[in-house]
Amino acid sequence: MKKYAIIAAGGTGSRMGGNVPKQFLLLKNKPLLYYSIRNFLDAYRDLEIILVLPVAFIDLGEEIVDAYFDKEKIRLIAGGDSRFQSVKYGLGIIEEEDSVIFVHDAVRCLASVDLIHRCYEKALESGSAVPVVVSKDSVRIANPENNEAVDRNKVMLIQTPQAFHGKILVPAYNIDYKEKFTDEATVVEAYGLKVTLIEGEETNIKITRPIDLLIAEAFLNNRLSNL
């Protein structure tokens, strides 16, 4: 089965407070983007990566690819104004719908090879795989009038990579964009299909604020010490 990974790196990273998008920030002297690409290439040798970048940072992305990777396995394209549009652009250059397609946030740089493998196997079995972790915190739903506690064991925190059979994901992205589309699972559900949840990883954090870099470095150091 053909494998593709669309790595969504089109964000500007405004919450990090710098001029450089967060996917280019350094973690142990390598950009976050390096780790996200490396994890997928380590998982599958026959996988093709589609790297979606802000148009102003295509050159920087090419420098990273040239420095660390075999360029034949990675295609770079410019993203759109939203995650939905960026992923749609990535899907637009996929030639084989008979495939499994991963979509991954570039700033989730610690997704393990094991998680990638489990997503692939579940997508082969059921058509989709969305990794989640159960909320550890108490959760309340708030509105202007009041707020209400909900069972935190029923609250799933969504991660990436999310994997889908190409015959599901490609046509799903032909529907009209809606603001509620925050990930691929919401798009596929709007297309009329259910998604399958699998167990995610506590270390698969999304780098959004400066403190997350410190946490990621600690996780990475622990992982390297256990090799």
C-alpha positions, 0 to 999 in steps of 0.5 A: 500500500502506497504511503504518504505523509502530509506534514502541515508546517504552514503556521506562523507560530504567533504564540511563540512570540518570535519572527520565525515560525515555530516549526523552524525553532531549534530543539537540541540544535536541530529544527523541530521540522527535522524531527517530524520528518525524520520520524516518518522516514524512520517508520517507513522507507517507502513513504513519501513526504509532502511538506506544506510550508508558508510561502515566505519560508519555502527556501528555509524548508529547502535548506533543511531538507538539503542538509538532512534528507534524501530530497527524492522522498520529500516534496515541498509546496506552499500552504494556504490561508488555513490548515484545511486549505494547506492540507487540500493543496497537499492532497492535490498532488497525491497521485494514488488514492489507493493509499494510506495518507498521514496528516501531521502537525510539524510541531508535534516533533516527538510522535514515535515510530510506534505511534506511526505504525499503529496509525497505519495498521488501524487505517488499513483495518478501518479506514481511519486512525486518530490518536487521542489521550484522555484528559487528566484535568477536570473539565467544564463546558462554559457558556455565557449563562453558566458552566457545567462539569463533564466526565473527564474520562469521556474527554479525548484530547486529539493528536496527530498523525491522523491516518486515513485511506486515500479513498476517504480523505481525498474526496472528503476534502472536496467539501466546502470549508467550515470554521469547525474544521480543526483537523482531518477527523472533523472534515471526514465526519462532515463528509459523513463518515465516522472516525476510529480513535486509537491510543496516543502518546503523552509525550506527543506534545504540540509545541505552541509556547516557549515552555513546550520546547523545554518539555520536549527537550526533556522528553527527547533526552529521556528517549535518547537515553533509553536507546 
